[in-house]
Amino acid sequence: MKTILKGPMNRAIVSRKTLDALIRAKVATLDECPLVEPMPVTWSDDCDGLGCNWTIPGWVGDGHVVPKCLEKIDHYLGFLRTQFDIPAKEAGGE
């Protein structure tokens, strides 16, 4: 018997700190990313059309190194976007 799932999968809710830690730990393992750091995860209405509710607003580091680092980590970030959301944005801010 084949089961067909329709619609997006539910994502686990994790804190922004946990998500930041996962991303930073991955970046630390990449030789292409010396002295490159992601800015803290923030709440977003739509994550580039992928449906998750968070985004990385930017990266800090050498302007020539950051794009190479993003290329290496893009697949991992895509995986995180399919698996995790952060707690809903509160009415008074984050």
N, C-alpha and C positions, 0 to 999 in steps of 0.2 A: 504494500500500500504506500503510495506516494503522498506526502503532505506538502501542500503549497501554501507558503506564508505570504500574505498580502500586507503591504504597508511597511513602514519602517520598524526596525526592532527597537524595543525600549532600551534606553541607555541607563547605565548605573549612575547614580548621583554621587559625586566625590567632591571634596572641598577644593577650593582653588589652590590651597597650599599643597595638597596631594598631587594635583595635576601639574602644578609648577615643578614639584620635586621629580615627577616622572620625566618631564621634558628636560629638565636640567641634568638629570642623571644620564639620559641618552646623549645629550650634547657632549657631556664630559667624556664619553667613550669614543668620540669621533676625532681622529687625527686632523681632519679638515676644519675643525672648529676651535683652534686655539684663541683664547681670549674673546670668544663670542658668547653672549648671554641673551636669552630671551627676556623681554619685559614680562612682568607678571600677567598671568591670564586674567582677562576681564570678561564680564557678562556681555553678551551680544544678542540682539533680536534674531539674527540669522547668521550662521557661520558660513559665509560664502555660498549660500544655497544648499549646504549639506545638512541642515536641520539641527545641528548641535547648537547649544546656547552660549558658547564661549569662543574667544579668539585670543590670539597673541597680538597685541597692538603694535609691536615692533621688536627689533633686535638691536643690540648694542655691540659694536665691534668694528673692525677694519672694513671699510666699504667694499674692498675687493674680496674679502674672506667670507662675509655674510652670505652672499648669493651661493657660494660653493657649499657652505654649511647647510643652507636651506634645501639645496638639491639633495644632499645626503640624508636629511631628516624628514623630508616631505612624506615619504611612505609611512613612517612611524606616526607622524602627526595625523595623517589620514586615518590610520588605525585608531588612534585615540579619539578622533572625532566621531567615529562610528560606535565607540564603546562607552563614552563618558559625557555626562552633562555636569554642570555645577549647580548648586542650589539656586532657585529662582531669585531674580533680582527683587529686592525689597522695595516697597513704595517710596521710602525715604532715601534711597541710594543703595549701594552695595553693602 
